[in-house]
């Protein structure tokens, strides 16, 4: 528990600063967090879904970049990516 608290004490200030600053560094942080979360989900899922973790992780990492790169088309692209990944 102590190591978790120490890690949180060290990592929370830069994360809050990046989110406050915004821009592409914040998007990169959110993208990395969603990719790690998706990978963890696929590793915890029953065996059949494990083969899909590269595609799911890639889509999860790409979704935060959509509003940054293509603000007007972000919703349509996100829906298409989610639908394609769900069909896998």
PDB file as gemmi writes it, atoms N, CA and C in Angstrom:
CRYST1    1.000    1.000    1.000  90.00  90.00  90.00 P 1                      
ATOM      1  N   UNK A   1       0.818  -1.187   0.000  1.00  0.00           N  
ATOM      2  CA  UNK A   1       0.000   0.000   0.000  1.00  0.00           C  
ATOM      3  C   UNK A   1       0.869   1.260   0.000  1.00  0.00           C  
ATOM      4  N   UNK A   2       1.971   1.218   0.698  1.00  0.00           N  
ATOM      5  CA  UNK A   2       2.864   2.370   0.751  1.00  0.00           C  
ATOM      6  C   UNK A   2       3.450   2.715  -0.598  1.00  0.00           C  
ATOM      7  N   UNK A   3       3.812   1.692  -1.374  1.00  0.00           N  
ATOM      8  CA  UNK A   3       4.376   1.964  -2.705  1.00  0.00           C  
ATOM      9  C   UNK A   3       3.325   2.555  -3.634  1.00  0.00           C  
ATOM     10  N   UNK A   4       2.088   2.145  -3.478  1.00  0.00           N  
ATOM     11  CA  UNK A   4       1.018   2.720  -4.304  1.00  0.00           C  
ATOM     12  C   UNK A   4       0.801   4.192  -3.958  1.00  0.00           C  
ATOM     13  N   UNK A   5       0.818   4.499  -2.679  1.00  0.00           N  
ATOM     14  CA  UNK A   5       0.647   5.898  -2.269  1.00  0.00           C  
ATOM     15  C   UNK A   5       1.822   6.749  -2.730  1.00  0.00           C  
ATOM     16  N   UNK A   6       3.027   6.212  -2.653  1.00  0.00           N  
ATOM     17  CA  UNK A   6       4.201   6.961  -3.112  1.00  0.00           C  
ATOM     18  C   UNK A   6       4.136   7.199  -4.615  1.00  0.00           C  
ATOM     19  N   UNK A   7       3.730   6.168  -5.360  1.00  0.00           N  
ATOM     20  CA  UNK A   7       3.596   6.316  -6.811  1.00  0.00           C  
ATOM     21  C   UNK A   7       2.539   7.363  -7.151  1.00  0.00           C  
ATOM     22  N   UNK A   8       1.409   7.311  -6.445  1.00  0.00           N  
ATOM     23  CA  UNK A   8       0.347   8.292  -6.687  1.00  0.00           C  
ATOM     24  C   UNK A   8       0.818   9.701  -6.357  1.00  0.00           C  
ATOM     25  N   UNK A   9       1.569   9.845  -5.264  1.00  0.00           N  
ATOM     26  CA  UNK A   9       2.053  11.167  -4.877  1.00  0.00           C  
ATOM     27  C   UNK A   9       3.011  11.739  -5.918  1.00  0.00           C  
ATOM     28  N   UNK A  10       3.752  10.871  -6.576  1.00  0.00           N  
ATOM     29  CA  UNK A  10       4.702  11.334  -7.587  1.00  0.00           C  
ATOM     30  C   UNK A  10       4.009  11.587  -8.922  1.00  0.00           C  
ATOM     31  N   UNK A  11       3.055  10.748  -9.302  1.00  0.00           N  
ATOM     32  CA  UNK A  11       2.456  10.834 -10.636  1.00  0.00           C  
ATOM     33  C   UNK A  11       1.256  11.770 -10.743  1.00  0.00           C  
ATOM     34  N   UNK A  12       0.540  12.003  -9.678  1.00  0.00           N  
ATOM     35  CA  UNK A  12      -0.668  12.832  -9.776  1.00  0.00           C  
ATOM     36  C   UNK A  12      -0.352  14.275 -10.188  1.00  0.00           C  
ATOM     37  N   UNK A  13       0.644  14.951  -9.615  1.00  0.00           N  
ATOM     38  CA  UNK A  13       0.896  16.338 -10.052  1.00  0.00           C  
ATOM     39  C   UNK A  13       1.202  16.487 -11.537  1.00  0.00           C  
ATOM     40  N   UNK A  14       2.091  15.663 -12.157  1.00  0.00           N  
ATOM     41  CA  UNK A  14       2.304  15.854 -13.591  1.00  0.00           C  
ATOM     42  C   UNK A  14       1.074  15.529 -14.437  1.00  0.00           C  
ATOM     43  N   UNK A  15       0.282  14.565 -13.996  1.00  0.00           N  
ATOM     44  CA  UNK A  15      -0.930  14.218 -14.752  1.00  0.00           C  
ATOM     45  C   UNK A  15      -1.923  15.367 -14.699  1.00  0.00           C  
ATOM     46  N   UNK A  16      -2.125  15.929 -13.533  1.00  0.00           N  
ATOM     47  CA  UNK A  16      -3.044  17.070 -13.407  1.00  0.00           C  
ATOM     48  C   UNK A  16      -2.532  18.244 -14.236  1.00  0.00           C  
ATOM     49  N   UNK A  17      -1.231  18.498 -14.199  1.00  0.00           N  
ATOM     50  CA  UNK A  17      -0.654  19.591 -14.987  1.00  0.00           C  
ATOM     51  C   UNK A  17      -0.878  19.371 -16.483  1.00  0.00           C  
ATOM     52  N   UNK A  18      -0.643  18.131 -16.945  1.00  0.00           N  
ATOM     53  CA  UNK A  18      -0.846  17.843 -18.373  1.00  0.00           C  
ATOM     54  C   UNK A  18      -2.303  18.031 -18.777  1.00  0.00           C  
ATOM     55  N   UNK A  19      -3.225  17.568 -17.942  1.00  0.00           N  
ATOM     56  CA  UNK A  19      -4.644  17.723 -18.271  1.00  0.00           C  
ATOM     57  C   UNK A  19      -5.059  19.189 -18.249  1.00  0.00           C  
ATOM     58  N   UNK A  20      -4.505  19.963 -17.334  1.00  0.00           N  
ATOM     59  CA  UNK A  20      -4.826  21.376 -17.290  1.00  0.00           C  
ATOM     60  C   UNK A  20      -4.252  22.093 -18.510  1.00  0.00           C  
ATOM     61  N   UNK A  21      -3.033  21.744 -18.872  1.00  0.00           N  
ATOM     62  CA  UNK A  21      -2.375  22.376 -20.021  1.00  0.00           C  
ATOM     63  C   UNK A  21      -3.154  22.099 -21.316  1.00  0.00           C  
ATOM     64  N   UNK A  22      -3.646  20.885 -21.450  1.00  0.00           N  
ATOM     65  CA  UNK A  22      -4.424  20.526 -22.627  1.00  0.00           C  
ATOM     66  C   UNK A  22      -3.544  20.291 -23.842  1.00  0.00           C  
ATOM     67  N   UNK A  23      -4.153  20.345 -25.004  1.00  0.00           N  
ATOM     68  CA  UNK A  23      -3.419  20.154 -26.240  1.00  0.00           C  
ATOM     69  C   UNK A  23      -3.022  18.708 -26.466  1.00  0.00           C  
ATOM     70  N   UNK A  24      -2.071  18.526 -27.373  1.00  0.00           N  
ATOM     71  CA  UNK A  24      -1.699  17.162 -27.740  1.00  0.00           C  
ATOM     72  C   UNK A  24      -1.038  16.375 -26.612  1.00  0.00           C  
ATOM     73  N   UNK A  25      -0.311  17.005 -25.655  1.00  0.00           N  
ATOM     74  CA  UNK A  25       0.216  16.185 -24.553  1.00  0.00           C  
ATOM     75  C   UNK A  25      -0.888  15.548 -23.709  1.00  0.00           C  
ATOM     76  N   UNK A  26      -1.969  16.278 -23.479  1.00  0.00           N  
ATOM     77  CA  UNK A  26      -3.088  15.719 -22.722  1.00  0.00           C  
ATOM     78  C   UNK A  26      -3.762  14.602 -23.510  1.00  0.00           C  
ATOM     79  N   UNK A  27      -3.909  14.799 -24.799  1.00  0.00           N  
ATOM     80  CA  UNK A  27      -4.514  13.760 -25.643  1.00  0.00           C  
ATOM     81  C   UNK A  27      -3.633  12.510 -25.652  1.00  0.00           C  
ATOM     82  N   UNK A  28      -2.323  12.699 -25.709  1.00  0.00           N  
ATOM     83  CA  UNK A  28      -1.406  11.552 -25.683  1.00  0.00           C  
ATOM     84  C   UNK A  28      -1.515  10.801 -24.361  1.00  0.00           C  
ATOM     85  N   UNK A  29      -1.637  11.521 -23.257  1.00  0.00           N  
ATOM     86  CA  UNK A  29      -1.795  10.886 -21.952  1.00  0.00           C  
ATOM     87  C   UNK A  29      -3.098  10.096 -21.884  1.00  0.00           C  
ATOM     88  N   UNK A  30      -4.178  10.684 -22.337  1.00  0.00           N  
ATOM     89  CA  UNK A  30      -5.472   9.999 -22.332  1.00  0.00           C  
ATOM     90  C   UNK A  30      -5.433   8.798 -23.268  1.00  0.00           C  
ATOM     91  N   UNK A  31      -4.795   8.938 -24.408  1.00  0.00           N  
ATOM     92  CA  UNK A  31      -4.675   7.840 -25.361  1.00  0.00           C  
ATOM     93  C   UNK A  31      -3.894   6.674 -24.750  1.00  0.00           C  
ATOM     94  N   UNK A  32      -2.799   6.965 -24.078  1.00  0.00           N  
ATOM     95  CA  UNK A  32      -2.015   5.914 -23.433  1.00  0.00           C  
ATOM     96  C   UNK A  32      -2.821   5.235 -22.332  1.00  0.00           C  
ATOM     97  N   UNK A  33      -3.561   6.016 -21.565  1.00  0.00           N  
ATOM     98  CA  UNK A  33      -4.373   5.446 -20.488  1.00  0.00           C  
ATOM     99  C   UNK A  33      -5.471   4.542 -21.041  1.00  0.00           C  
ATOM    100  N   UNK A  34      -6.126   4.964 -22.115  1.00  0.00           N  
ATOM    101  CA  UNK A  34      -7.178   4.120 -22.686  1.00  0.00           C  
ATOM    102  C   UNK A  34      -6.607   2.862 -23.320  1.00  0.00           C  
ATOM    103  N   UNK A  35      -5.432   2.960 -23.926  1.00  0.00           N  
ATOM    104  CA  UNK A  35      -4.806   1.771 -24.506  1.00  0.00           C  
ATOM    105  C   UNK A  35      -4.432   0.763 -23.416  1.00  0.00           C  
ATOM    106  N   UNK A  36      -3.860   1.250 -22.329  1.00  0.00           N  
ATOM    107  CA  UNK A  36      -3.508   0.345 -21.225  1.00  0.00           C  
ATOM    108  C   UNK A  36      -4.757  -0.279 -20.593  1.00  0.00           C  
ATOM    109  N   UNK A  37      -5.809   0.511 -20.476  1.00  0.00           N  
ATOM    110  CA  UNK A  37      -7.056   0.002 -19.914  1.00  0.00           C  
ATOM    111  C   UNK A  37      -7.666  -1.058 -20.819  1.00  0.00           C  
ATOM    112  N   UNK A  38      -7.682  -0.824 -22.116  1.00  0.00           N  
ATOM    113  CA  UNK A  38      -8.235  -1.798 -23.051  1.00  0.00           C  
ATOM    114  C   UNK A  38      -7.420  -3.091 -23.040  1.00  0.00           C  
ATOM    115  N   UNK A  39      -6.112  -2.962 -23.005  1.00  0.00           N  
ATOM    116  CA  UNK A  39      -5.263  -4.153 -22.966  1.00  0.00           C  
ATOM    117  C   UNK A  39      -5.535  -4.952 -21.698  1.00  0.00           C  
ATOM    118  N   UNK A  40      -5.676  -4.272 -20.574  1.00  0.00           N  
ATOM    119  CA  UNK A  40      -5.989  -4.950 -19.317  1.00  0.00           C  
ATOM    120  C   UNK A  40      -7.333  -5.665 -19.409  1.00  0.00           C  
ATOM    121  N   UNK A  41      -8.318  -5.001 -20.027  1.00  0.00           N  
ATOM    122  CA  UNK A  41      -9.634  -5.629 -20.205  1.00  0.00           C  
ATOM    123  C   UNK A  41      -9.513  -6.915 -21.011  1.00  0.00           C  
ATOM    124  N   UNK A  42      -8.786  -6.862 -22.112  1.00  0.00           N  
ATOM    125  CA  UNK A  42      -8.657  -8.052 -22.950  1.00  0.00           C  
ATOM    126  C   UNK A  42      -7.876  -9.155 -22.260  1.00  0.00           C  
ATOM    127  N   UNK A  43      -6.917  -8.805 -21.424  1.00  0.00           N  
ATOM    128  CA  UNK A  43      -6.176  -9.841 -20.697  1.00  0.00           C  
ATOM    129  C   UNK A  43      -7.020 -10.482 -19.599  1.00  0.00           C  
ATOM    130  N   UNK A  44      -7.987  -9.748 -19.062  1.00  0.00           N  
ATOM    131  CA  UNK A  44      -8.869 -10.292 -18.037  1.00  0.00           C  
ATOM    132  C   UNK A  44     -10.058 -11.042 -18.619  1.00  0.00           C  
ATOM    133  N   UNK A  45     -10.387 -10.787 -19.879  1.00  0.00           N  
ATOM    134  CA  UNK A  45     -11.555 -11.404 -20.512  1.00  0.00           C  
ATOM    135  C   UNK A  45     -11.312 -12.894 -20.735  1.00  0.00           C  
ATOM    136  N   UNK A  46     -12.379 -13.656 -20.835  1.00  0.00           N  
ATOM    137  CA  UNK A  46     -12.223 -15.085 -21.128  1.00  0.00           C  
ATOM    138  C   UNK A  46     -11.453 -15.305 -22.430  1.00  0.00           C  
ATOM    139  N   UNK A  47     -10.829 -16.462 -22.572  1.00  0.00           N  
ATOM    140  CA  UNK A  47      -9.898 -16.770 -23.649  1.00  0.00           C  
ATOM    141  C   UNK A  47     -10.277 -16.367 -25.058  1.00  0.00           C  
ATOM    142  N   UNK A  48     -11.532 -16.372 -25.431  1.00  0.00           N  
ATOM    143  CA  UNK A  48     -11.923 -16.064 -26.798  1.00  0.00           C  
ATOM    144  C   UNK A  48     -11.615 -14.647 -27.223  1.00  0.00           C  
ATOM    145  N   UNK A  49     -11.613 -13.715 -26.303  1.00  0.00           N  
ATOM    146  CA  UNK A  49     -11.392 -12.313 -26.644  1.00  0.00           C  
ATOM    147  C   UNK A  49      -9.919 -11.928 -26.626  1.00  0.00           C  
ATOM    148  N   UNK A  50      -9.085 -12.789 -26.117  1.00  0.00           N  
ATOM    149  CA  UNK A  50      -7.677 -12.448 -25.997  1.00  0.00           C  
ATOM    150  C   UNK A  50      -7.032 -12.199 -27.354  1.00  0.00           C  
ATOM    151  N   UNK A  51      -7.478 -12.903 -28.381  1.00  0.00           N  
ATOM    152  CA  UNK A  51      -6.899 -12.737 -29.714  1.00  0.00           C  
ATOM    153  C   UNK A  51      -7.213 -11.366 -30.306  1.00  0.00           C  
ATOM    154  N   UNK A  52      -8.220 -10.698 -29.802  1.00  0.00           N  
ATOM    155  CA  UNK A  52      -8.627  -9.403 -30.364  1.00  0.00           C  
ATOM    156  C   UNK A  52      -7.968  -8.216 -29.676  1.00  0.00           C  
ATOM    157  N   UNK A  53      -7.102  -8.447 -28.696  1.00  0.00           N  
ATOM    158  CA  UNK A  53      -6.576  -7.316 -27.946  1.00  0.00           C  
ATOM    159  C   UNK A  53      -5.793  -6.322 -28.794  1.00  0.00           C  
ATOM    160  N   UNK A  54      -5.062  -6.716 -29.848  1.00  0.00           N  
ATOM    161  CA  UNK A  54      -4.369  -5.673 -30.619  1.00  0.00           C  
ATOM    162  C   UNK A  54      -5.340  -4.693 -31.294  1.00  0.00           C  
ATOM    163  N   UNK A  55      -6.409  -5.209 -31.881  1.00  0.00           N  
ATOM    164  CA  UNK A  55      -7.375  -4.333 -32.552  1.00  0.00           C  
ATOM    165  C   UNK A  55      -8.106  -3.455 -31.547  1.00  0.00           C  
ATOM    166  N   UNK A  56      -8.553  -4.034 -30.455  1.00  0.00           N  
ATOM    167  CA  UNK A  56      -9.260  -3.259 -29.442  1.00  0.00           C  
ATOM    168  C   UNK A  56      -8.391  -2.202 -28.803  1.00  0.00           C  
ATOM    169  N   UNK A  57      -7.141  -2.547 -28.554  1.00  0.00           N  
ATOM    170  CA  UNK A  57      -6.217  -1.586 -27.960  1.00  0.00           C  
ATOM    171  C   UNK A  57      -5.913  -0.452 -28.932  1.00  0.00           C  
ATOM    172  N   UNK A  58      -5.762  -0.774 -30.206  1.00  0.00           N  
ATOM    173  CA  UNK A  58      -5.492   0.259 -31.208  1.00  0.00           C  
ATOM    174  C   UNK A  58      -6.674   1.226 -31.341  1.00  0.00           C  
ATOM    175  N   UNK A  59      -7.887   0.688 -31.347  1.00  0.00           N  
ATOM    176  CA  UNK A  59      -9.068   1.552 -31.441  1.00  0.00           C  
ATOM    177  C   UNK A  59      -9.183   2.414 -30.192  1.00  0.00           C  
ATOM    178  N   UNK A  60      -8.953   1.829 -29.026  1.00  0.00           N  
ATOM    179  CA  UNK A  60      -9.027   2.604 -27.783  1.00  0.00           C  
ATOM    180  C   UNK A  60      -7.995   3.729 -27.770  1.00  0.00           C  
ATOM    181  N   UNK A  61      -6.817   3.463 -28.302  1.00  0.00           N  
ATOM    182  CA  UNK A  61      -5.777   4.498 -28.344  1.00  0.00           C  
ATOM    183  C   UNK A  61      -6.102   5.569 -29.381  1.00  0.00           C  
ATOM    184  N   UNK A  62      -6.809   5.209 -30.439  1.00  0.00           N  
ATOM    185  CA  UNK A  62      -7.122   6.162 -31.500  1.00  0.00           C  
ATOM    186  C   UNK A  62      -8.287   7.085 -31.149  1.00  0.00           C  
ATOM    187  N   UNK A  63      -9.231   6.611 -30.366  1.00  0.00           N  
ATOM    188  CA  UNK A  63     -10.437   7.401 -30.098  1.00  0.00           C  
ATOM    189  C   UNK A  63     -10.164   8.767 -29.468  1.00  0.00           C  
ATOM    190  N   UNK A  64      -9.275   8.913 -28.498  1.00  0.00           N  
ATOM    191  CA  UNK A  64      -9.048  10.260 -27.950  1.00  0.00           C  
ATOM    192  C   UNK A  64      -8.453  11.255 -28.951  1.00  0.00           C  
ATOM    193  N   UNK A  65      -7.809  10.771 -29.987  1.00  0.00           N  
ATOM    194  CA  UNK A  65      -7.201  11.665 -30.974  1.00  0.00           C  
ATOM    195  C   UNK A  65      -8.219  12.227 -31.968  1.00  0.00           C  
ATOM    196  N   UNK A  66      -9.370  11.599 -32.107  1.00  0.00           N  
ATOM    197  CA  UNK A  66     -10.332  12.026 -33.131  1.00  0.00           C  
ATOM    198  C   UNK A  66     -10.779  13.475 -32.987  1.00  0.00           C  
ATOM    199  N   UNK A  67     -11.220  13.921 -31.809  1.00  0.00           N  
ATOM    200  CA  UNK A  67     -11.626  15.336 -31.719  1.00  0.00           C  
ATOM    201  C   UNK A  67     -10.464  16.301 -31.944  1.00  0.00           C  
ATOM    202  N   UNK A  68      -9.260  15.863 -31.655  1.00  0.00           N  
ATOM    203  CA  UNK A  68      -8.084  16.723 -31.842  1.00  0.00           C  
ATOM    204  C   UNK A  68      -7.743  16.847 -33.325  1.00  0.00           C  
ATOM    205  N   UNK A  69      -7.794  15.727 -34.045  1.00  0.00           N  
ATOM    206  CA  UNK A  69      -7.391  15.727 -35.453  1.00  0.00           C  
ATOM    207  C   UNK A  69      -8.504  16.136 -36.404  1.00  0.00           C  
ATOM    208  N   UNK A  70      -9.696  15.625 -36.190  1.00  0.00           N  
ATOM    209  CA  UNK A  70     -10.839  15.894 -37.076  1.00  0.00           C  
ATOM    210  C   UNK A  70     -12.051  16.274 -36.236  1.00  0.00           C  
ATOM    211  N   UNK A  71     -12.136  17.508 -35.774  1.00  0.00           N  
ATOM    212  CA  UNK A  71     -13.228  17.885 -34.864  1.00  0.00           C  
ATOM    213  C   UNK A  71     -14.623  17.707 -35.444  1.00  0.00           C  
ATOM    214  N   UNK A  72     -14.794  17.997 -36.717  1.00  0.00           N  
ATOM    215  CA  UNK A  72     -16.144  17.932 -37.275  1.00  0.00           C  
ATOM    216  C   UNK A  72     -16.579  16.507 -37.600  1.00  0.00           C  
ATOM    217  N   UNK A  73     -15.640  15.611 -37.870  1.00  0.00           N  
ATOM    218  CA  UNK A  73     -15.995  14.240 -38.223  1.00  0.00           C  
ATOM    219  C   UNK A  73     -15.749  13.242 -37.094  1.00  0.00           C  
ATOM    220  N   UNK A  74     -15.395  13.707 -35.909  1.00  0.00           N  
ATOM    221  CA  UNK A  74     -14.977  12.817 -34.820  1.00  0.00           C  
ATOM    222  C   UNK A  74     -16.065  11.808 -34.443  1.00  0.00           C  
ATOM    223  N   UNK A  75     -17.303  12.249 -34.343  1.00  0.00           N  
ATOM    224  CA  UNK A  75     -18.371  11.342 -33.918  1.00  0.00           C  
ATOM    225  C   UNK A  75     -18.594  10.234 -34.939  1.00  0.00           C  
ATOM    226  N   UNK A  76     -18.609  10.568 -36.207  1.00  0.00           N  
ATOM    227  CA  UNK A  76     -18.834   9.562 -37.246  1.00  0.00           C  
ATOM    228  C   UNK A  76     -17.681   8.553 -37.307  1.00  0.00           C  
ATOM    229  N   UNK A  77     -16.453   9.039 -37.196  1.00  0.00           N  
ATOM    230  CA  UNK A  77     -15.297   8.136 -37.243  1.00  0.00           C  
ATOM    231  C   UNK A  77     -15.278   7.247 -36.003  1.00  0.00           C  
ATOM    232  N   UNK A  78     -15.584   7.813 -34.839  1.00  0.00           N  
ATOM    233  CA  UNK A  78     -15.609   7.025 -33.612  1.00  0.00           C  
ATOM    234  C   UNK A  78     -16.659   5.929 -33.696  1.00  0.00           C  
ATOM    235  N   UNK A  79     -17.823   6.256 -34.227  1.00  0.00           N  
ATOM    236  CA  UNK A  79     -18.877   5.258 -34.371  1.00  0.00           C  
ATOM    237  C   UNK A  79     -18.450   4.148 -35.324  1.00  0.00           C  
ATOM    238  N   UNK A  80     -17.813   4.506 -36.420  1.00  0.00           N  
ATOM    239  CA  UNK A  80     -17.345   3.501 -37.377  1.00  0.00           C  
ATOM    240  C   UNK A  80     -16.275   2.606 -36.752  1.00  0.00           C  
ATOM    241  N   UNK A  81     -15.328   3.190 -36.028  1.00  0.00           N  
ATOM    242  CA  UNK A  81     -14.292   2.389 -35.378  1.00  0.00           C  
ATOM    243  C   UNK A  81     -14.870   1.448 -34.318  1.00  0.00           C  
ATOM    244  N   UNK A  82     -15.800   1.961 -33.533  1.00  0.00           N  
ATOM    245  CA  UNK A  82     -16.410   1.114 -32.517  1.00  0.00           C  
ATOM    246  C   UNK A  82     -17.237  -0.002 -33.135  1.00  0.00           C  
ATOM    247  N   UNK A  83     -17.946   0.300 -34.203  1.00  0.00           N  
ATOM    248  CA  UNK A  83     -18.742  -0.733 -34.877  1.00  0.00           C  
ATOM    249  C   UNK A  83     -17.848  -1.794 -35.487  1.00  0.00           C  
ATOM    250  N   UNK A  84     -16.756  -1.386 -36.136  1.00  0.00           N  
ATOM    251  CA  UNK A  84     -15.850  -2.355 -36.736  1.00  0.00           C  
ATOM    252  C   UNK A  84     -15.196  -3.234 -35.677  1.00  0.00           C  
ATOM    253  N   UNK A  85     -14.801  -2.639 -34.569  1.00  0.00           N  
ATOM    254  CA  UNK A  85     -14.192  -3.428 -33.501  1.00  0.00           C  
ATOM    255  C   UNK A  85     -15.203  -4.362 -32.868  1.00  0.00           C  
ATOM    256  N   UNK A  86     -16.442  -3.912 -32.711  1.00  0.00           N  
ATOM    257  CA  UNK A  86     -17.469  -4.776 -32.138  1.00  0.00           C  
ATOM    258  C   UNK A  86     -17.787  -5.969 -33.029  1.00  0.00           C  
ATOM    259  N   UNK A  87     -17.709  -5.764 -34.345  1.00  0.00           N  
ATOM    260  CA  UNK A  87     -17.992  -6.853 -35.270  1.00  0.00           C  
ATOM    261  C   UNK A  87     -16.901  -7.924 -35.263  1.00  0.00           C  
ATOM    262  N   UNK A  88     -15.698  -7.530 -34.864  1.00  0.00           N  
ATOM    263  CA  UNK A  88     -14.626  -8.515 -34.776  1.00  0.00           C  
ATOM    264  C   UNK A  88     -14.954  -9.548 -33.731  1.00  0.00           C  
TER     265      UNK A  88                                                      
END                                                                             
